[in-house]
């Protein structure tokens, strides 16, 4: 706000040294009665030094510079001629008296005092008597009888016949101080005006500062209640502020709170976190910030997922922290949300530290600000508390986008799980849960086994389920590729999450909802189906035509897939053999792990084996009636031929029939 021009005028009390033309102003020495100005004459440094030396010699003597500190002359300096002549003229007794001078002692000083003091008291009495006499003479009404000449005449000449000598009577005279010269009066007036001007300026500055403080106080009060209404409109919790120190706390005292505080913590959080989530509005002008967060922490929770790269080194990808632009001024609601997020993250980390030590399905390492969980082989999950300014430090510059997205999902999933935990605690506290136990009326006793829901367990289950689905899918893709290489058309339909959106939300919100589940189907040659169901975190069930089998390991899954594929190929070969040898009366059947075909003069056996990456290997053994001890063996490998397995089987059967 611009001040008027008269407020900006500044007067200097310092004496000016130059006039408006830039010439030095001479020092005024005196003003003559006729108005002539006399200025102080200018003296050169040599003249000033000469005058000072002359004063030294006149006041201190010509031998001033030759004396020592004790007042005696230096031994090697001869006195002047005038001093020698004067000393010679002095009598010898005076010289002896001067040489005998010494410093008086206490006793001598006391003796001198006792001699001088009586005489001084006598002189004081005489002077007092004379003063009283003069006072009585001057104040008497009868000047002729009590005048000093008549009294003195009566004392000096007692004879009445002699006439008194007429002397002028004593009278009082008033003496006035002569007026000072014009220059002195001008200087005194200048001092008086300057002092008053300075006092007025100080008083004006005082009133101005007080008015400014009062105006700032009014504006602060208005801003205080405007911000309070904004916070209340934002639905933040307002609690009564404690009474100031020294308030009356006895019976009958007024304990009504005169202020409020802001509680931005969650309602069901532990007391240690609720006490730290307290803020209040600024009360004094010295506080520049309108919202005071005394226990605000800049520590944030960082979620990182580590997986090995192509070289085998572990690369971590963490969640992103959204930062406001530098020129952005956060509002009250934004500041409270940031402070609330920091407190919530600290509570989540404390729960993670508590649960990681007793985690049943994964190993974990816990420190003061770090929780590292080995989810599965080649996958690590890390939770750490870091400063907000260093949030993006300590990780690789080339992060995995998929892992970074998972980290963001886990971070927000933890917030949802914490809210579900608080809702469960609140429902149990209010007694709305059916599993609540009441030992007495109004007394609630929670079940220790179901008191709190887990926060880390669902996250680990989802990660393990993801890795589990990836391993199952990779194994099924290998089988599908091997079947396609063998000329058997096959399709794979893999759906790891079979729930719809509402059911997924229910899994997060309801602790009694079923876990995630999926299904995968491998269709071989458009006629044979192999169906598998998956349940979080690592449950796998195979639904076969003859039974339902639970699979607990990858070797068991590989064995089941090889058995089912082998059974399919043997039945398919048997079907092809019966179709080709139908006119010759041949017999085809499946015996355990081989397919046998017989007709007159020939026995043909087919066996199925699997190589690397589920490569299909088929061996055909033929026994002829002419040479039964030397069978003929042929082998099929999908990598060594361009033919399909069924085409190769038809070729082998055709050769056997032709021979």
Buried (B, 14 or more C-beta within 10 A) or exposed (E): EEEEEEEEEEEEEEEEEEEEEEEEEEEBEEBEEEEEEEEEEEEEEEEEEEEEEEEEEEEEEEBEEBBEEEEEEEEEEEEEEEBEEEEEEEEEEEEEEEEEEEEEEEEEEEEEEEEEEEEEEEEEEEEEEEEEEEEEBBEEEEBEEBBBBBEEBEEEEEEEEEEBEEEEBBEEEEEEEEEEEBBEEEEEEEEEEEEEEEEEEEEEEEEEEEEEEEEEEEEBEEEBEEBBEEBEEEEBBEEEBEBEEEEEEEEEEEEEEEEBBBBBBBEBBEEEBBEBBBBBBBEEEEEEEBBBBEEBBEBBBBBBBBBEEEEEEEBBBBBBEEEEEEEEEEEBBEBBBBBBBBBBBBBBBEBBBEBBEEBEEBEBEBEEEBBBBBBBEEBBBBBBBBEBEEBBEEBBEEBBEEBBBBBBBBBEBBBBBBBBBBBBBEBBEEEEBEEBEEEEEEEEEBEEEEEBBBBBBBBBBBBBBBBBBEBBBEBBBBBBBBBBBBBBEBEBEBEBBEBEEEBEEBBBEEBEBEBBBBBBBBBBBEEBEBBBBBBBBBBBBBBBEEEEBEBEEEEBBBEBBBEBBBBBBBEBBBEBBBEBBEEEEBEBEBEEEBBBBBBEEBBBBBBBBBEEEBBBBBBBBBBBEEEEEEBBEBEBBBEEEEBBBBBBBBBBBEBBBEE
